[in-house]
Amino acid sequence: MSVLYVGNLPFKISDEDLAAHFATAGEVAEVHHVRQSDSGRSQGCGFITMNDDEAAAKAVESLNGQEFEGRELSVCLARP
């Protein structure tokens, strides 16, 4: 399993839409969209757990810098 950091997310994106977008690169195990604790508003970033390293590498290669709902995504391997 590999975890990706995703930045510059559209503020109104749902976890389901985000998972579907990343599923184009491989099987998504989990989506964690970072939100403000008091309002639930998106912070514009999140973490995607991919089931295998190959799918994660494909997601970085194919989705980093690509436009998603009007925003250019920043996708990279998450650091511990």
Summary of the structure (lengths in Angstrom):
residues: 80
radius of gyration: 11.6
end to end distance: 13.5
largest distance: 36.6
contacts: 235
relative contact order: 0.33
helix: 24%
strand: 39%
